[in-house]
Amino acid sequence: MMTQFNTLAAYLRARFGDTERGASLVEYALLVALIAVVCIAAVTLLGSNASSKFNKVGASIGQ
């Protein structure tokens, strides 16, 4: 009985032990997603603002 428990415990430690590779991967994926959202928001906000400025400059030059 004790041998089976030791074998099971060793298997579980090897399978789900001290490795944090999966957790790190999830954290990096969340960081990349957050950076992407911030970049998209910045481009959307600054893009419309820049377009408005270019239209004003173009209109003033055309007159």
PDBQT receptor file of N, H, CA, C and O in Angstrom, charges set to zero:
ATOM      1  N   MET A   1       0.830  -1.200   0.000  1.00  0.00    +0.000 N 
ATOM      2  CA  MET A   1       0.000   0.000   0.000  1.00  0.00    +0.000 C 
ATOM      3  C   MET A   1       0.873   1.262   0.000  1.00  0.00    +0.000 C 
ATOM      4  O   MET A   1       0.611   2.192  -0.763  1.00  0.00    +0.000 OA
ATOM      5  N   MET A   2       1.894   1.300   0.838  1.00  0.00    +0.000 N 
ATOM      6  H   MET A   2       2.107   0.544   1.458  1.00  0.00    +0.000 HD
ATOM      7  CA  MET A   2       2.761   2.466   0.938  1.00  0.00    +0.000 C 
ATOM      8  C   MET A   2       3.557   2.668  -0.350  1.00  0.00    +0.000 C 
ATOM      9  O   MET A   2       3.826   3.807  -0.733  1.00  0.00    +0.000 OA
ATOM     10  N   THR A   3       3.933   1.590  -1.017  1.00  0.00    +0.000 N 
ATOM     11  H   THR A   3       3.715   0.665  -0.706  1.00  0.00    +0.000 HD
ATOM     12  CA  THR A   3       4.681   1.700  -2.269  1.00  0.00    +0.000 C 
ATOM     13  C   THR A   3       3.811   2.336  -3.345  1.00  0.00    +0.000 C 
ATOM     14  O   THR A   3       4.292   3.148  -4.135  1.00  0.00    +0.000 OA
ATOM     15  N   GLN A   4       2.535   1.971  -3.378  1.00  0.00    +0.000 N 
ATOM     16  H   GLN A   4       2.144   1.311  -2.737  1.00  0.00    +0.000 HD
ATOM     17  CA  GLN A   4       1.629   2.554  -4.357  1.00  0.00    +0.000 C 
ATOM     18  C   GLN A   4       1.440   4.053  -4.084  1.00  0.00    +0.000 C 
ATOM     19  O   GLN A   4       1.388   4.859  -5.013  1.00  0.00    +0.000 OA
ATOM     20  N   PHE A   5       1.339   4.409  -2.815  1.00  0.00    +0.000 N 
ATOM     21  H   PHE A   5       1.381   3.755  -2.060  1.00  0.00    +0.000 HD
ATOM     22  CA  PHE A   5       1.189   5.826  -2.457  1.00  0.00    +0.000 C 
ATOM     23  C   PHE A   5       2.437   6.609  -2.849  1.00  0.00    +0.000 C 
ATOM     24  O   PHE A   5       2.337   7.703  -3.403  1.00  0.00    +0.000 OA
ATOM     25  N   ASN A   6       3.612   6.053  -2.563  1.00  0.00    +0.000 N 
ATOM     26  H   ASN A   6       3.693   5.164  -2.112  1.00  0.00    +0.000 HD
ATOM     27  CA  ASN A   6       4.864   6.739  -2.928  1.00  0.00    +0.000 C 
ATOM     28  C   ASN A   6       4.986   6.892  -4.435  1.00  0.00    +0.000 C 
ATOM     29  O   ASN A   6       5.444   7.924  -4.925  1.00  0.00    +0.000 OA
ATOM     30  N   THR A   7       4.578   5.874  -5.163  1.00  0.00    +0.000 N 
ATOM     31  H   THR A   7       4.205   5.036  -4.765  1.00  0.00    +0.000 HD
ATOM     32  CA  THR A   7       4.636   5.941  -6.618  1.00  0.00    +0.000 C 
ATOM     33  C   THR A   7       3.673   7.008  -7.140  1.00  0.00    +0.000 C 
ATOM     34  O   THR A   7       4.017   7.791  -8.025  1.00  0.00    +0.000 OA
ATOM     35  N   LEU A   8       2.471   7.025  -6.582  1.00  0.00    +0.000 N 
ATOM     36  H   LEU A   8       2.192   6.388  -5.863  1.00  0.00    +0.000 HD
ATOM     37  CA  LEU A   8       1.481   8.028  -6.978  1.00  0.00    +0.000 C 
ATOM     38  C   LEU A   8       1.959   9.434  -6.619  1.00  0.00    +0.000 C 
ATOM     39  O   LEU A   8       1.818  10.359  -7.418  1.00  0.00    +0.000 OA
ATOM     40  N   ALA A   9       2.517   9.597  -5.433  1.00  0.00    +0.000 N 
ATOM     41  H   ALA A   9       2.631   8.846  -4.784  1.00  0.00    +0.000 HD
ATOM     42  CA  ALA A   9       3.014  10.910  -5.001  1.00  0.00    +0.000 C 
ATOM     43  C   ALA A   9       4.155  11.375  -5.904  1.00  0.00    +0.000 C 
ATOM     44  O   ALA A   9       4.217  12.547  -6.276  1.00  0.00    +0.000 OA
ATOM     45  N   ALA A  10       5.048  10.465  -6.253  1.00  0.00    +0.000 N 
ATOM     46  H   ALA A  10       4.997   9.513  -5.951  1.00  0.00    +0.000 HD
ATOM     47  CA  ALA A  10       6.159  10.824  -7.131  1.00  0.00    +0.000 C 
ATOM     48  C   ALA A  10       5.644  11.219  -8.516  1.00  0.00    +0.000 C 
ATOM     49  O   ALA A  10       6.136  12.174  -9.118  1.00  0.00    +0.000 OA
ATOM     50  N   TYR A  11       4.655  10.480  -9.016  1.00  0.00    +0.000 N 
ATOM     51  H   TYR A  11       4.256   9.704  -8.527  1.00  0.00    +0.000 HD
ATOM     52  CA  TYR A  11       4.073  10.808 -10.320  1.00  0.00    +0.000 C 
ATOM     53  C   TYR A  11       3.413  12.189 -10.294  1.00  0.00    +0.000 C 
ATOM     54  O   TYR A  11       3.598  12.988 -11.212  1.00  0.00    +0.000 OA
ATOM     55  N   LEU A  12       2.649  12.459  -9.247  1.00  0.00    +0.000 N 
ATOM     56  H   LEU A  12       2.498  11.810  -8.502  1.00  0.00    +0.000 HD
ATOM     57  CA  LEU A  12       1.963  13.752  -9.155  1.00  0.00    +0.000 C 
ATOM     58  C   LEU A  12       2.948  14.904  -9.023  1.00  0.00    +0.000 C 
ATOM     59  O   LEU A  12       2.731  15.973  -9.595  1.00  0.00    +0.000 OA
ATOM     60  N   ARG A  13       4.040  14.695  -8.268  1.00  0.00    +0.000 N 
ATOM     61  H   ARG A  13       4.216  13.827  -7.804  1.00  0.00    +0.000 HD
ATOM     62  CA  ARG A  13       5.058  15.747  -8.154  1.00  0.00    +0.000 C 
ATOM     63  C   ARG A  13       5.733  15.986  -9.489  1.00  0.00    +0.000 C 
ATOM     64  O   ARG A  13       6.007  17.131  -9.850  1.00  0.00    +0.000 OA
ATOM     65  N   ALA A  14       6.003  14.921 -10.224  1.00  0.00    +0.000 N 
ATOM     66  H   ALA A  14       5.780  13.992  -9.930  1.00  0.00    +0.000 HD
ATOM     67  CA  ALA A  14       6.661  15.073 -11.520  1.00  0.00    +0.000 C 
ATOM     68  C   ALA A  14       5.717  15.722 -12.530  1.00  0.00    +0.000 C 
ATOM     69  O   ALA A  14       6.146  16.514 -13.369  1.00  0.00    +0.000 OA
ATOM     70  N   ARG A  15       4.461  15.389 -12.446  1.00  0.00    +0.000 N 
ATOM     71  H   ARG A  15       4.113  14.745 -11.764  1.00  0.00    +0.000 HD
ATOM     72  CA  ARG A  15       3.487  15.885 -13.424  1.00  0.00    +0.000 C 
ATOM     73  C   ARG A  15       3.051  17.319 -13.128  1.00  0.00    +0.000 C 
ATOM     74  O   ARG A  15       2.978  18.140 -14.042  1.00  0.00    +0.000 OA
ATOM     75  N   PHE A  16       2.768  17.626 -11.889  1.00  0.00    +0.000 N 
ATOM     76  H   PHE A  16       2.828  16.959 -11.146  1.00  0.00    +0.000 HD
ATOM     77  CA  PHE A  16       2.227  18.941 -11.517  1.00  0.00    +0.000 C 
ATOM     78  C   PHE A  16       3.103  19.641 -10.490  1.00  0.00    +0.000 C 
ATOM     79  O   PHE A  16       2.594  20.422  -9.686  1.00  0.00    +0.000 OA
ATOM     80  N   GLY A  17       4.366  19.388 -10.495  1.00  0.00    +0.000 N 
ATOM     81  H   GLY A  17       4.779  18.753 -11.147  1.00  0.00    +0.000 HD
ATOM     82  CA  GLY A  17       5.263  19.850  -9.441  1.00  0.00    +0.000 C 
ATOM     83  C   GLY A  17       5.536  21.334  -9.447  1.00  0.00    +0.000 C 
ATOM     84  O   GLY A  17       4.630  22.152  -9.606  1.00  0.00    +0.000 OA
ATOM     85  N   ASP A  18       6.777  21.662  -9.274  1.00  0.00    +0.000 N 
ATOM     86  H   ASP A  18       7.513  20.998  -9.145  1.00  0.00    +0.000 HD
ATOM     87  CA  ASP A  18       7.188  23.042  -9.030  1.00  0.00    +0.000 C 
ATOM     88  C   ASP A  18       7.339  23.877 -10.294  1.00  0.00    +0.000 C 
ATOM     89  O   ASP A  18       7.755  25.033 -10.220  1.00  0.00    +0.000 OA
ATOM     90  N   THR A  19       7.019  23.327 -11.423  1.00  0.00    +0.000 N 
ATOM     91  H   THR A  19       6.681  22.388 -11.483  1.00  0.00    +0.000 HD
ATOM     92  CA  THR A  19       7.187  24.091 -12.650  1.00  0.00    +0.000 C 
ATOM     93  C   THR A  19       6.104  25.164 -12.768  1.00  0.00    +0.000 C 
ATOM     94  O   THR A  19       4.929  24.906 -12.504  1.00  0.00    +0.000 OA
ATOM     95  N   GLU A  20       6.511  26.361 -13.164  1.00  0.00    +0.000 N 
ATOM     96  H   GLU A  20       7.465  26.570 -13.378  1.00  0.00    +0.000 HD
ATOM     97  CA  GLU A  20       5.566  27.466 -13.334  1.00  0.00    +0.000 C 
ATOM     98  C   GLU A  20       5.547  27.922 -14.781  1.00  0.00    +0.000 C 
ATOM     99  O   GLU A  20       5.178  29.059 -15.075  1.00  0.00    +0.000 OA
ATOM    100  N   ARG A  21       5.943  27.043 -15.677  1.00  0.00    +0.000 N 
ATOM    101  H   ARG A  21       6.243  26.119 -15.438  1.00  0.00    +0.000 HD
ATOM    102  CA  ARG A  21       6.012  27.413 -17.079  1.00  0.00    +0.000 C 
ATOM    103  C   ARG A  21       4.629  27.773 -17.617  1.00  0.00    +0.000 C 
ATOM    104  O   ARG A  21       4.501  28.744 -18.363  1.00  0.00    +0.000 OA
ATOM    105  N   GLY A  22       3.608  27.027 -17.261  1.00  0.00    +0.000 N 
ATOM    106  H   GLY A  22       3.713  26.238 -16.655  1.00  0.00    +0.000 HD
ATOM    107  CA  GLY A  22       2.247  27.314 -17.720  1.00  0.00    +0.000 C 
ATOM    108  C   GLY A  22       1.735  28.641 -17.196  1.00  0.00    +0.000 C 
ATOM    109  O   GLY A  22       1.095  29.395 -17.928  1.00  0.00    +0.000 OA
ATOM    110  N   ALA A  23       2.011  28.929 -15.940  1.00  0.00    +0.000 N 
ATOM    111  H   ALA A  23       2.532  28.317 -15.345  1.00  0.00    +0.000 HD
ATOM    112  CA  ALA A  23       1.575  30.195 -15.349  1.00  0.00    +0.000 C 
ATOM    113  C   ALA A  23       2.286  31.369 -16.021  1.00  0.00    +0.000 C 
ATOM    114  O   ALA A  23       1.666  32.401 -16.274  1.00  0.00    +0.000 OA
ATOM    115  N   SER A  24       3.554  31.223 -16.305  1.00  0.00    +0.000 N 
ATOM    116  H   SER A  24       4.057  30.384 -16.099  1.00  0.00    +0.000 HD
ATOM    117  CA  SER A  24       4.297  32.293 -16.962  1.00  0.00    +0.000 C 
ATOM    118  C   SER A  24       3.755  32.551 -18.359  1.00  0.00    +0.000 C 
ATOM    119  O   SER A  24       3.649  33.699 -18.791  1.00  0.00    +0.000 OA
ATOM    120  N   LEU A  25       3.413  31.480 -19.061  1.00  0.00    +0.000 N 
ATOM    121  H   LEU A  25       3.499  30.547 -18.710  1.00  0.00    +0.000 HD
ATOM    122  CA  LEU A  25       2.873  31.620 -20.405  1.00  0.00    +0.000 C 
ATOM    123  C   LEU A  25       1.554  32.388 -20.388  1.00  0.00    +0.000 C 
ATOM    124  O   LEU A  25       1.317  33.238 -21.246  1.00  0.00    +0.000 OA
ATOM    125  N   VAL A  26       0.712  32.095 -19.428  1.00  0.00    +0.000 N 
ATOM    126  H   VAL A  26       0.905  31.405 -18.731  1.00  0.00    +0.000 HD
ATOM    127  CA  VAL A  26      -0.566  32.805 -19.313  1.00  0.00    +0.000 C 
ATOM    128  C   VAL A  26      -0.331  34.270 -18.984  1.00  0.00    +0.000 C 
ATOM    129  O   VAL A  26      -0.993  35.146 -19.541  1.00  0.00    +0.000 OA
ATOM    130  N   GLU A  27       0.603  34.544 -18.087  1.00  0.00    +0.000 N 
ATOM    131  H   GLU A  27       1.141  33.832 -17.634  1.00  0.00    +0.000 HD
ATOM    132  CA  GLU A  27       0.898  35.935 -17.726  1.00  0.00    +0.000 C 
ATOM    133  C   GLU A  27       1.422  36.717 -18.926  1.00  0.00    +0.000 C 
ATOM    134  O   GLU A  27       1.014  37.857 -19.148  1.00  0.00    +0.000 OA
ATOM    135  N   TYR A  28       2.323  36.113 -19.702  1.00  0.00    +0.000 N 
ATOM    136  H   TYR A  28       2.654  35.187 -19.522  1.00  0.00    +0.000 HD
ATOM    137  CA  TYR A  28       2.846  36.796 -20.884  1.00  0.00    +0.000 C 
ATOM    138  C   TYR A  28       1.755  37.008 -21.921  1.00  0.00    +0.000 C 
ATOM    139  O   TYR A  28       1.729  38.048 -22.579  1.00  0.00    +0.000 OA
ATOM    140  N   ALA A  29       0.866  36.055 -22.080  1.00  0.00    +0.000 N 
ATOM    141  H   ALA A  29       0.887  35.210 -21.545  1.00  0.00    +0.000 HD
ATOM    142  CA  ALA A  29      -0.235  36.207 -23.038  1.00  0.00    +0.000 C 
ATOM    143  C   ALA A  29      -1.151  37.347 -22.616  1.00  0.00    +0.000 C 
ATOM    144  O   ALA A  29      -1.604  38.123 -23.458  1.00  0.00    +0.000 OA
ATOM    145  N   LEU A  30      -1.427  37.455 -21.319  1.00  0.00    +0.000 N 
ATOM    146  H   LEU A  30      -1.060  36.825 -20.635  1.00  0.00    +0.000 HD
ATOM    147  CA  LEU A  30      -2.256  38.564 -20.836  1.00  0.00    +0.000 C 
ATOM    148  C   LEU A  30      -1.573  39.911 -21.042  1.00  0.00    +0.000 C 
ATOM    149  O   LEU A  30      -2.228  40.891 -21.398  1.00  0.00    +0.000 OA
ATOM    150  N   LEU A  31      -0.270  39.964 -20.823  1.00  0.00    +0.000 N 
ATOM    151  H   LEU A  31       0.261  39.168 -20.533  1.00  0.00    +0.000 HD
ATOM    152  CA  LEU A  31       0.464  41.218 -21.046  1.00  0.00    +0.000 C 
ATOM    153  C   LEU A  31       0.431  41.619 -22.512  1.00  0.00    +0.000 C 
ATOM    154  O   LEU A  31       0.221  42.789 -22.834  1.00  0.00    +0.000 OA
ATOM    155  N   VAL A  32       0.638  40.657 -23.398  1.00  0.00    +0.000 N 
ATOM    156  H   VAL A  32       0.809  39.707 -23.136  1.00  0.00    +0.000 HD
ATOM    157  CA  VAL A  32       0.611  40.956 -24.839  1.00  0.00    +0.000 C 
ATOM    158  C   VAL A  32      -0.778  41.435 -25.252  1.00  0.00    +0.000 C 
ATOM    159  O   VAL A  32      -0.904  42.372 -26.040  1.00  0.00    +0.000 OA
ATOM    160  N   ALA A  33      -1.820  40.795 -24.724  1.00  0.00    +0.000 N 
ATOM    161  H   ALA A  33      -1.718  40.033 -24.084  1.00  0.00    +0.000 HD
ATOM    162  CA  ALA A  33      -3.184  41.212 -25.052  1.00  0.00    +0.000 C 
ATOM    163  C   ALA A  33      -3.457  42.624 -24.542  1.00  0.00    +0.000 C 
ATOM    164  O   ALA A  33      -4.073  43.424 -25.246  1.00  0.00    +0.000 OA
ATOM    165  N   LEU A  34      -3.012  42.939 -23.338  1.00  0.00    +0.000 N 
ATOM    166  H   LEU A  34      -2.512  42.290 -22.765  1.00  0.00    +0.000 HD
ATOM    167  CA  LEU A  34      -3.215  44.280 -22.786  1.00  0.00    +0.000 C 
ATOM    168  C   LEU A  34      -2.463  45.327 -23.599  1.00  0.00    +0.000 C 
ATOM    169  O   LEU A  34      -3.002  46.399 -23.876  1.00  0.00    +0.000 OA
ATOM    170  N   ILE A  35      -1.241  45.032 -23.980  1.00  0.00    +0.000 N 
ATOM    171  H   ILE A  35      -0.804  44.161 -23.755  1.00  0.00    +0.000 HD
ATOM    172  CA  ILE A  35      -0.460  45.971 -24.797  1.00  0.00    +0.000 C 
ATOM    173  C   ILE A  35      -1.135  46.178 -26.142  1.00  0.00    +0.000 C 
ATOM    174  O   ILE A  35      -1.179  47.300 -26.645  1.00  0.00    +0.000 OA
ATOM    175  N   ALA A  36      -1.662  45.112 -26.729  1.00  0.00    +0.000 N 
ATOM    176  H   ALA A  36      -1.627  44.201 -26.320  1.00  0.00    +0.000 HD
ATOM    177  CA  ALA A  36      -2.351  45.237 -28.016  1.00  0.00    +0.000 C 
ATOM    178  C   ALA A  36      -3.587  46.116 -27.898  1.00  0.00    +0.000 C 
ATOM    179  O   ALA A  36      -3.847  46.941 -28.774  1.00  0.00    +0.000 OA
ATOM    180  N   VAL A  37      -4.349  45.949 -26.825  1.00  0.00    +0.000 N 
ATOM    181  H   VAL A  37      -4.138  45.279 -26.113  1.00  0.00    +0.000 HD
ATOM    182  CA  VAL A  37      -5.555  46.765 -26.619  1.00  0.00    +0.000 C 
ATOM    183  C   VAL A  37      -5.177  48.231 -26.455  1.00  0.00    +0.000 C 
ATOM    184  O   VAL A  37      -5.835  49.106 -27.017  1.00  0.00    +0.000 OA
ATOM    185  N   VAL A  38      -4.130  48.506 -25.694  1.00  0.00    +0.000 N 
ATOM    186  H   VAL A  38      -3.596  47.795 -25.237  1.00  0.00    +0.000 HD
ATOM    187  CA  VAL A  38      -3.693  49.895 -25.492  1.00  0.00    +0.000 C 
ATOM    188  C   VAL A  38      -3.215  50.503 -26.810  1.00  0.00    +0.000 C 
ATOM    189  O   VAL A  38      -3.520  51.658 -27.107  1.00  0.00    +0.000 OA
ATOM    190  N   CYS A  39      -2.470  49.732 -27.598  1.00  0.00    +0.000 N 
ATOM    191  H   CYS A  39      -2.223  48.793 -27.356  1.00  0.00    +0.000 HD
ATOM    192  CA  CYS A  39      -1.992  50.242 -28.891  1.00  0.00    +0.000 C 
ATOM    193  C   CYS A  39      -3.146  50.532 -29.843  1.00  0.00    +0.000 C 
ATOM    194  O   CYS A  39      -3.153  51.558 -30.522  1.00  0.00    +0.000 OA
ATOM    195  N   ILE A  40      -4.115  49.631 -29.890  1.00  0.00    +0.000 N 
ATOM    196  H   ILE A  40      -4.110  48.798 -29.338  1.00  0.00    +0.000 HD
ATOM    197  CA  ILE A  40      -5.267  49.850 -30.769  1.00  0.00    +0.000 C 
ATOM    198  C   ILE A  40      -6.053  51.084 -30.331  1.00  0.00    +0.000 C 
ATOM    199  O   ILE A  40      -6.477  51.881 -31.167  1.00  0.00    +0.000 OA
ATOM    200  N   ALA A  41      -6.245  51.239 -29.038  1.00  0.00    +0.000 N 
ATOM    201  H   ALA A  41      -5.901  50.591 -28.358  1.00  0.00    +0.000 HD
ATOM    202  CA  ALA A  41      -6.962  52.413 -28.538  1.00  0.00    +0.000 C 
ATOM    203  C   ALA A  41      -6.202  53.702 -28.855  1.00  0.00    +0.000 C 
ATOM    204  O   ALA A  41      -6.807  54.699 -29.250  1.00  0.00    +0.000 OA
ATOM    205  N   ALA A  42      -4.880  53.684 -28.683  1.00  0.00    +0.000 N 
ATOM    206  H   ALA A  42      -4.388  52.874 -28.362  1.00  0.00    +0.000 HD
ATOM    207  CA  ALA A  42      -4.077  54.879 -28.958  1.00  0.00    +0.000 C 
ATOM    208  C   ALA A  42      -4.107  55.232 -30.433  1.00  0.00    +0.000 C 
ATOM    209  O   ALA A  42      -4.234  56.404 -30.787  1.00  0.00    +0.000 OA
ATOM    210  N   VAL A  43      -3.992  54.238 -31.294  1.00  0.00    +0.000 N 
ATOM    211  H   VAL A  43      -3.889  53.286 -31.006  1.00  0.00    +0.000 HD
ATOM    212  CA  VAL A  43      -4.025  54.510 -32.737  1.00  0.00    +0.000 C 
ATOM    213  C   VAL A  43      -5.397  55.022 -33.146  1.00  0.00    +0.000 C 
ATOM    214  O   VAL A  43      -5.495  55.926 -33.976  1.00  0.00    +0.000 OA
ATOM    215  N   THR A  44      -6.444  54.465 -32.585  1.00  0.00    +0.000 N 
ATOM    216  H   THR A  44      -6.364  53.731 -31.911  1.00  0.00    +0.000 HD
ATOM    217  CA  THR A  44      -7.793  54.925 -32.915  1.00  0.00    +0.000 C 
ATOM    218  C   THR A  44      -8.001  56.374 -32.469  1.00  0.00    +0.000 C 
ATOM    219  O   THR A  44      -8.507  57.198 -33.231  1.00  0.00    +0.000 OA
ATOM    220  N   LEU A  45      -7.613  56.673 -31.246  1.00  0.00    +0.000 N 
ATOM    221  H   LEU A  45      -7.202  56.004 -30.627  1.00  0.00    +0.000 HD
ATOM    222  CA  LEU A  45      -7.787  58.025 -30.721  1.00  0.00    +0.000 C 
ATOM    223  C   LEU A  45      -6.908  59.030 -31.450  1.00  0.00    +0.000 C 
ATOM    224  O   LEU A  45      -7.389  60.076 -31.886  1.00  0.00    +0.000 OA
ATOM    225  N   LEU A  46      -5.634  58.723 -31.583  1.00  0.00    +0.000 N 
ATOM    226  H   LEU A  46      -5.243  57.874 -31.228  1.00  0.00    +0.000 HD
ATOM    227  CA  LEU A  46      -4.717  59.658 -32.232  1.00  0.00    +0.000 C 
ATOM    228  C   LEU A  46      -4.934  59.722 -33.733  1.00  0.00    +0.000 C 
ATOM    229  O   LEU A  46      -4.677  60.751 -34.358  1.00  0.00    +0.000 OA
ATOM    230  N   GLY A  47      -5.407  58.629 -34.313  1.00  0.00    +0.000 N 
ATOM    231  H   GLY A  47      -5.616  57.793 -33.806  1.00  0.00    +0.000 HD
ATOM    232  CA  GLY A  47      -5.660  58.623 -35.753  1.00  0.00    +0.000 C 
ATOM    233  C   GLY A  47      -6.758  59.577 -36.141  1.00  0.00    +0.000 C 
ATOM    234  O   GLY A  47      -6.616  60.315 -37.116  1.00  0.00    +0.000 OA
ATOM    235  N   SER A  48      -7.852  59.583 -35.403  1.00  0.00    +0.000 N 
ATOM    236  H   SER A  48      -7.967  58.983 -34.611  1.00  0.00    +0.000 HD
ATOM    237  CA  SER A  48      -8.945  60.504 -35.724  1.00  0.00    +0.000 C 
ATOM    238  C   SER A  48      -8.540  61.946 -35.440  1.00  0.00    +0.000 C 
ATOM    239  O   SER A  48      -8.923  62.854 -36.178  1.00  0.00    +0.000 OA
ATOM    240  N   ASN A  49      -7.778  62.160 -34.388  1.00  0.00    +0.000 N 
ATOM    241  H   ASN A  49      -7.466  61.422 -33.789  1.00  0.00    +0.000 HD
ATOM    242  CA  ASN A  49      -7.301  63.510 -34.052  1.00  0.00    +0.000 C 
ATOM    243  C   ASN A  49      -6.343  64.009 -35.134  1.00  0.00    +0.000 C 
ATOM    244  O   ASN A  49      -6.444  65.157 -35.568  1.00  0.00    +0.000 OA
ATOM    245  N   ALA A  50      -5.429  63.167 -35.564  1.00  0.00    +0.000 N 
ATOM    246  H   ALA A  50      -5.347  62.235 -35.211  1.00  0.00    +0.000 HD
ATOM    247  CA  ALA A  50      -4.475  63.557 -36.601  1.00  0.00    +0.000 C 
ATOM    248  C   ALA A  50      -5.189  63.807 -37.922  1.00  0.00    +0.000 C 
ATOM    249  O   ALA A  50      -4.836  64.736 -38.649  1.00  0.00    +0.000 OA
ATOM    250  N   SER A  51      -6.177  63.000 -38.237  1.00  0.00    +0.000 N 
ATOM    251  H   SER A  51      -6.464  62.246 -37.647  1.00  0.00    +0.000 HD
ATOM    252  CA  SER A  51      -6.937  63.201 -39.475  1.00  0.00    +0.000 C 
ATOM    253  C   SER A  51      -7.641  64.548 -39.453  1.00  0.00    +0.000 C 
ATOM    254  O   SER A  51      -7.679  65.249 -40.464  1.00  0.00    +0.000 OA
ATOM    255  N   SER A  52      -8.191  64.906 -38.319  1.00  0.00    +0.000 N 
ATOM    256  H   SER A  52      -8.160  64.336 -37.498  1.00  0.00    +0.000 HD
ATOM    257  CA  SER A  52      -8.852  66.201 -38.195  1.00  0.00    +0.000 C 
ATOM    258  C   SER A  52      -7.868  67.345 -38.407  1.00  0.00    +0.000 C 
ATOM    259  O   SER A  52      -8.180  68.322 -39.087  1.00  0.00    +0.000 OA
ATOM    260  N   LYS A  53      -6.682  67.220 -37.825  1.00  0.00    +0.000 N 
ATOM    261  H   LYS A  53      -6.428  66.426 -37.273  1.00  0.00    +0.000 HD
ATOM    262  CA  LYS A  53      -5.662  68.275 -37.983  1.00  0.00    +0.000 C 
ATOM    263  C   LYS A  53      -5.228  68.386 -39.445  1.00  0.00    +0.000 C 
ATOM    264  O   LYS A  53      -5.095  69.493 -39.965  1.00  0.00    +0.000 OA
ATOM    265  N   PHE A  54      -5.006  67.254 -40.111  1.00  0.00    +0.000 N 
ATOM    266  H   PHE A  54      -5.114  66.354 -39.688  1.00  0.00    +0.000 HD
ATOM    267  CA  PHE A  54      -4.589  67.285 -41.514  1.00  0.00    +0.000 C 
ATOM    268  C   PHE A  54      -5.672  67.899 -42.395  1.00  0.00    +0.000 C 
ATOM    269  O   PHE A  54      -5.368  68.625 -43.341  1.00  0.00    +0.000 OA
ATOM    270  N   ASN A  55      -6.936  67.608 -42.086  1.00  0.00    +0.000 N 
ATOM    271  H   ASN A  55      -7.183  67.018 -41.317  1.00  0.00    +0.000 HD
ATOM    272  CA  ASN A  55      -8.027  68.217 -42.860  1.00  0.00    +0.000 C 
ATOM    273  C   ASN A  55      -8.062  69.729 -42.684  1.00  0.00    +0.000 C 
ATOM    274  O   ASN A  55      -8.310  70.457 -43.645  1.00  0.00    +0.000 OA
ATOM    275  N   LYS A  56      -7.816  70.212 -41.460  1.00  0.00    +0.000 N 
ATOM    276  H   LYS A  56      -7.615  69.620 -40.679  1.00  0.00    +0.000 HD
ATOM    277  CA  LYS A  56      -7.792  71.667 -41.213  1.00  0.00    +0.000 C 
ATOM    278  C   LYS A  56      -6.643  72.323 -41.961  1.00  0.00    +0.000 C 
ATOM    279  O   LYS A  56      -6.815  73.374 -42.579  1.00  0.00    +0.000 OA
ATOM    280  N   VAL A  57      -5.469  71.700 -41.903  1.00  0.00    +0.000 N 
ATOM    281  H   VAL A  57      -5.330  70.846 -41.401  1.00  0.00    +0.000 HD
ATOM    282  CA  VAL A  57      -4.287  72.263 -42.591  1.00  0.00    +0.000 C 
ATOM    283  C   VAL A  57      -4.512  72.249 -44.094  1.00  0.00    +0.000 C 
ATOM    284  O   VAL A  57      -4.211  73.219 -44.790  1.00  0.00    +0.000 OA
ATOM    285  N   GLY A  58      -5.046  71.134 -44.588  1.00  0.00    +0.000 N 
ATOM    286  H   GLY A  58      -5.291  70.346 -44.023  1.00  0.00    +0.000 HD
ATOM    287  CA  GLY A  58      -5.307  71.056 -46.041  1.00  0.00    +0.000 C 
ATOM    288  C   GLY A  58      -6.323  72.083 -46.484  1.00  0.00    +0.000 C 
ATOM    289  O   GLY A  58      -6.187  72.669 -47.558  1.00  0.00    +0.000 OA
ATOM    290  N   ALA A  59      -7.338  72.308 -45.673  1.00  0.00    +0.000 N 
ATOM    291  H   ALA A  59      -7.448  71.832 -44.801  1.00  0.00    +0.000 HD
ATOM    292  CA  ALA A  59      -8.355  73.308 -46.040  1.00  0.00    +0.000 C 
ATOM    293  C   ALA A  59      -7.774  74.716 -46.031  1.00  0.00    +0.000 C 
ATOM    294  O   ALA A  59      -8.114  75.534 -46.886  1.00  0.00    +0.000 OA
ATOM    295  N   SER A  60      -6.899  75.004 -45.068  1.00  0.00    +0.000 N 
ATOM    296  H   SER A  60      -6.623  74.340 -44.373  1.00  0.00    +0.000 HD
ATOM    297  CA  SER A  60      -6.315  76.351 -45.001  1.00  0.00    +0.000 C 
ATOM    298  C   SER A  60      -5.313  76.576 -46.134  1.00  0.00    +0.000 C 
ATOM    299  O   SER A  60      -5.175  77.699 -46.618  1.00  0.00    +0.000 OA
ATOM    300  N   ILE A  61      -4.623  75.541 -46.555  1.00  0.00    +0.000 N 
ATOM    301  H   ILE A  61      -4.735  74.628 -46.162  1.00  0.00    +0.000 HD
ATOM    302  CA  ILE A  61      -3.670  75.676 -47.663  1.00  0.00    +0.000 C 
ATOM    303  C   ILE A  61      -4.417  75.838 -48.977  1.00  0.00    +0.000 C 
ATOM    304  O   ILE A  61      -3.991  76.591 -49.853  1.00  0.00    +0.000 OA
ATOM    305  N   GLY A  62      -5.522  75.137 -49.110  1.00  0.00    +0.000 N 
ATOM    306  H   GLY A  62      -5.869  74.526 -48.398  1.00  0.00    +0.000 HD
ATOM    307  CA  GLY A  62      -6.297  75.179 -50.367  1.00  0.00    +0.000 C 
ATOM    308  C   GLY A  62      -6.975  76.512 -50.627  1.00  0.00    +0.000 C 
ATOM    309  O   GLY A  62      -7.376  76.773 -51.762  1.00  0.00    +0.000 OA
ATOM    310  N   GLN A  63      -7.117  77.345 -49.646  1.00  0.00    +0.000 N 
ATOM    311  H   GLN A  63      -6.791  77.133 -48.724  1.00  0.00    +0.000 HD
ATOM    312  CA  GLN A  63      -7.818  78.621 -49.844  1.00  0.00    +0.000 C 
ATOM    313  C   GLN A  63      -6.956  79.632 -50.443  1.00  0.00    +0.000 C 
ATOM    314  O   GLN A  63      -7.394  80.758 -50.675  1.00  0.00    +0.000 OA
TER     315      GLN A  63
